Amino acid sequence: MSYFVLVLSNRLVTALGPAIWGTTYFVTTEYLPPDRPLLASLLRALPAGLLLLVVVRRLPTGDWWWKSLVLGALNIGTFLPLLFLAAYRLPGGVAATVGAVQPLVVAGLAAGFLGQRITLRVALAAIAGVLGVSLLVLRANAQLDWLGVAAALGGAVVMAAGTVLGKRWASPAPLLATTGWQLVAGGLLLLPVTFLVEGPPPALTGANVAGYAYLALIGAALSYSLWFRGVKLLAATEVTFLGLLSPVVATTVGWLALGQDLTVAQVLGAVIVLAALVVAQTKGRNKDEDHRVRGGRGRRQPGGDRGVAARA
């Protein structure tokens, strides 16, 4: 019973990360200056990472210098620009639907790098997740832009790679330190790109400062810490499904805070997403599914192989 409560609590805590990310659209549209997606990414990542490093006062050692750079580049520095490029070139529903393929990508990468088998249950849950997200956010008049589609798909792939590598490279450092390293690495990669593409930042209002502070403290420092904790404790295929909560929360916030319509199809989509999420968290009969794979070398221990989608 205590083990069940522990596993459930780990999933609920991890789910808070993508739930927080689901509020980003509201904060961005209501509090941030327009047409500054890279600035939003930079000010979300770098200050949060520096703050965590000040708190923990610990720098990487050994091969964790380059591992932090790789993970930060995947989870932050590459993912966020691709996500924003997709958002600018595609209707939000198309971008979210393409991004919802991430659980399938994680399942494939986990099979190759972690030795975790792709089961029919996980594959069907992933397909149902894409269907649910499309019902939740996709509109009949949505137009396709193939560069935007490629960016959305690329974002799903790099985030999936970051999830699987984060699982394979178990950090010996405290969680806040590992999170800070990745946020700083991703933020430093974003810094020159932001100034080259968008130029110097505009004059900021009090509302802008409040919005950026929320994204940094809550939308990055807190949410990424919760997410990376889940990557460490849960199976890669389990944690990635929790990322599907972001469009559910975003739609709910839009309905409650912005007065947006909520249709029957959207409610059905949310139900399908939540059902897919529950199915993905449920243990199957296959014993191989319920074992942890250490370092992708086939050594198994009870507890499940444990894995990042994020939203901007």
C-alpha positions in Angstrom: 0.0 0.0 0.0 2.8 2.4 0.9 4.6 1.6 -2.4 1.4 2.4 -4.3 1.0 5.7 -2.5 4.6 6.6 -3.2 4.3 5.8 -6.9 1.0 7.8 -7.2 2.5 10.7 -5.4 5.6 10.7 -7.7 3.3 10.9 -10.7 1.1 13.6 -9.2 4.1 15.7 -8.3 5.6 15.3 -11.8 2.3 16.2 -13.4 2.4 19.6 -11.8 5.3 20.5 -14.2 3.3 20.2 -17.5 0.2 21.6 -15.7 2.2 24.7 -14.9 3.4 24.9 -18.5 -0.2 24.9 -19.6 -0.6 28.4 -18.1 2.2 29.8 -20.2 -0.1 30.8 -23.2 -2.3 32.9 -20.8 0.7 34.6 -19.2 2.4 35.2 -22.6 -0.7 36.7 -24.3 -1.8 38.8 -21.2 1.4 39.9 -19.7 4.4 39.8 -22.1 5.3 42.1 -25.0 4.2 40.8 -28.4 6.5 39.1 -30.9 9.3 38.4 -28.5 9.3 34.6 -28.3 13.0 34.1 -28.0 13.3 36.8 -25.3 10.5 35.0 -23.4 12.5 31.7 -23.7 15.8 33.4 -22.6 14.3 35.2 -19.6 12.5 32.1 -18.6 15.5 29.9 -18.6 18.7 31.8 -17.7 17.6 33.8 -14.6 15.9 30.6 -13.2 19.1 28.6 -13.8 21.3 31.2 -12.2 19.0 31.5 -9.2 19.1 27.7 -8.6 22.9 27.8 -8.9 23.1 30.5 -6.3 20.9 28.4 -4.0 22.7 25.1 -4.4 26.2 26.6 -4.9 27.4 23.6 -6.9 28.9 23.4 -10.4 29.2 20.3 -12.6 32.2 18.1 -12.3 33.8 15.7 -14.7 31.7 14.6 -17.7 28.7 16.4 -16.3 30.0 19.7 -17.9 29.3 18.3 -21.4 26.3 16.2 -20.4 24.7 19.3 -18.9 25.4 21.2 -22.1 23.8 18.4 -24.2 20.7 18.1 -22.0 20.3 21.9 -21.7 20.6 22.2 -25.5 18.0 19.6 -26.1 15.5 20.4 -23.3 15.9 24.2 -23.4 18.1 25.8 -26.0 16.8 23.9 -29.0 13.4 22.9 -27.9 12.0 26.3 -27.1 13.0 28.0 -30.4 11.5 25.1 -32.4 8.4 25.3 -30.3 8.0 29.1 -30.8 8.8 28.7 -34.6 6.0 26.2 -34.8 3.7 28.4 -32.8 4.3 31.3 -35.1 4.0 29.4 -38.4 1.1 27.1 -37.4 -2.2 27.5 -35.7 -1.8 26.5 -32.1 -4.0 23.4 -32.6 -1.8 22.0 -35.4 1.4 22.7 -33.4 0.0 21.0 -30.3 -1.2 18.0 -32.3 2.1 17.4 -34.0 3.9 17.8 -30.6 1.6 15.2 -29.1 3.6 12.5 -31.0 6.3 12.8 -28.4 5.2 9.8 -26.4 5.7 7.6 -29.5 9.1 9.1 -30.1 10.1 8.5 -26.5 8.9 4.9 -26.7 11.1 4.3 -29.7 14.2 6.0 -28.2 13.6 4.2 -24.9 13.6 0.9 -26.7 16.9 1.7 -28.3 18.8 3.4 -25.5 17.1 2.0 -22.3 16.2 -1.5 -23.4 12.5 -0.8 -22.6 10.1 -2.7 -24.9 7.4 -0.9 -26.9 4.1 -2.6 -25.8 0.8 -2.5 -27.5 -0.7 -0.7 -24.5 1.8 2.2 -24.7 1.5 2.4 -28.5 -2.3 2.6 -28.4 -2.2 5.1 -25.5 0.1 7.3 -27.5 -2.1 7.2 -30.6 -5.1 8.0 -28.4 -3.2 10.9 -26.9 -2.6 12.4 -30.4 -6.3 11.9 -31.2 -7.4 13.5 -27.9 -5.1 16.6 -28.3 -6.4 17.0 -31.9 -10.0 17.1 -30.7 -9.0 19.4 -27.9 -7.2 22.1 -29.8 -7.4 21.5 -33.6 -9.8 23.6 -35.7 -11.4 22.8 -39.0 -9.9 25.8 -40.7 -6.3 25.0 -39.6 -3.7 25.6 -42.3 -0.5 23.6 -42.7 2.9 25.2 -43.1 5.5 22.5 -43.7 8.3 24.5 -42.1 6.1 24.9 -39.0 5.2 21.2 -39.1 8.9 20.3 -39.3 9.7 22.6 -36.3 6.9 21.1 -34.2 8.1 17.6 -35.0 11.7 18.6 -34.4 10.7 20.0 -31.0 9.0 16.8 -30.1 12.1 14.8 -31.1 14.6 16.9 -29.2 12.5 16.9 -26.1 12.1 13.2 -26.3 15.8 12.8 -26.8 16.4 15.0 -23.7 14.0 12.8 -21.7 15.6 9.5 -22.6 19.2 10.8 -22.2 18.2 12.4 -18.9 17.0 9.0 -17.8 20.1 7.2 -19.0 22.5 9.8 -17.5 21.5 9.6 -13.8 23.1 12.6 -12.2 24.7 12.1 -8.7 24.1 15.8 -7.9 21.1 17.2 -6.1 18.0 17.7 -8.3 18.1 21.5 -8.1 21.7 21.5 -9.2 21.1 19.4 -12.2 18.1 21.5 -13.1 20.1 24.7 -12.7 22.9 23.4 -14.9 20.5 22.6 -17.8 18.6 25.9 -17.5 21.9 27.9 -17.6 23.3 25.9 -20.5 20.1 26.3 -22.5 19.8 30.0 -21.6 23.4 30.7 -22.6 22.8 29.0 -26.0 19.7 31.2 -26.4 21.4 34.4 -25.5 23.3 35.2 -28.8 20.4 33.8 -30.9 17.9 36.1 -29.1 19.9 39.3 -29.7 20.8 38.4 -33.3 17.1 37.6 -34.2 15.1 40.0 -32.0 17.6 42.7 -31.1 17.8 44.4 -27.7 14.8 43.9 -25.4 12.1 46.6 -25.4 11.2 48.8 -22.4 9.3 46.6 -20.0 6.2 47.5 -18.1 5.3 46.3 -14.6 3.0 43.7 -16.1 5.9 42.5 -18.4 8.2 42.1 -15.4 5.5 40.2 -13.5 5.0 37.9 -16.4 8.7 37.2 -16.9 9.1 36.6 -13.2 6.3 34.0 -13.2 7.8 32.2 -16.2 11.3 32.1 -14.5 10.3 31.2 -11.0 7.2 29.1 -11.5 7.4 28.2 -15.2 11.0 27.1 -15.1 12.7 26.8 -11.7 9.8 25.0 -10.1 8.3 23.2 -13.0 11.5 21.9 -14.5 12.7 20.7 -11.1 9.4 18.7 -10.8 9.8 17.4 -14.3 13.4 16.3 -14.0 12.5 14.6 -10.7 9.9 12.6 -12.6 12.5 11.8 -15.3 14.6 10.3 -12.6 11.9 8.4 -10.7 9.4 7.3 -13.4 9.6 5.3 -16.6 10.4 7.3 -19.7 7.1 6.3 -21.3 5.2 7.1 -18.2 6.6 10.6 -17.6 6.3 11.7 -21.2 2.5 11.1 -21.3 2.2 13.5 -18.4 3.2 16.3 -20.9 -0.2 15.8 -22.6 -1.7 17.7 -19.6 -0.3 21.0 -20.9 -2.9 21.5 -23.7 -5.7 20.3 -21.3 -4.7 23.0 -18.8 -4.2 25.6 -21.5 -7.7 25.0 -22.8 -9.2 25.1 -19.3 -7.4 28.3 -18.4 -8.6 29.8 -21.7 -12.1 28.9 -20.9 -12.0 30.1 -17.3 -9.8 33.2 -17.6 -10.3 34.4 -21.2 -13.9 33.4 -21.8 -13.1 31.1 -24.7 -15.7 28.7 -25.9 -15.5 25.1 -24.8 -17.1 22.7 -27.2 -18.3 19.1 -26.8 -15.5 17.9 -29.0 -13.0 19.6 -26.7 -14.5 18.0 -23.7 -14.3 14.6 -25.4 -10.7 15.3 -26.4 -9.8 16.1 -22.8 -11.4 12.9 -21.6 -9.5 10.9 -24.2 -6.2 12.5 -23.2 -6.8 11.8 -19.5 -7.8 8.2 -20.3 -4.6 7.7 -22.4 -2.6 9.2 -19.6 -4.1 6.8 -17.0 -3.6 3.8 -19.3 0.1 4.8 -19.9 0.6 4.9 -16.1 -1.0 1.5 -15.5 1.3 -1.5 -15.2 0.9 -4.2 -17.9 1.0 -7.9 -17.5 4.4 -8.1 -19.2 7.1 -8.4 -16.5 9.6 -6.7 -18.7 7.4 -3.6 -18.6 7.6 -3.4 -14.9 11.4 -3.4 -14.4 13.9 -0.6 -14.3 16.6 -0.6 -16.9 19.9 0.9 -15.6 22.1 2.6 -18.2 20.5 0.7 -21.1 22.7 -2.4 -20.4 19.9 -4.8 -19.5 20.4 -4.9 -15.8 16.9 -4.8 -14.4 15.5 -4.0 -11.0 12.0 -3.8 -9.7 10.3 -0.4 -9.9 9.9 0.4 -13.6 12.2 2.1 -16.0 11.6 5.7 -15.4 11.4 9.9 -18.3 10.4 15.9 -21.2 7.8 17.7 -23.0 7.3 21.0 -22.2 5.5 23.7 -23.4 6.7 27.2 -24.0 
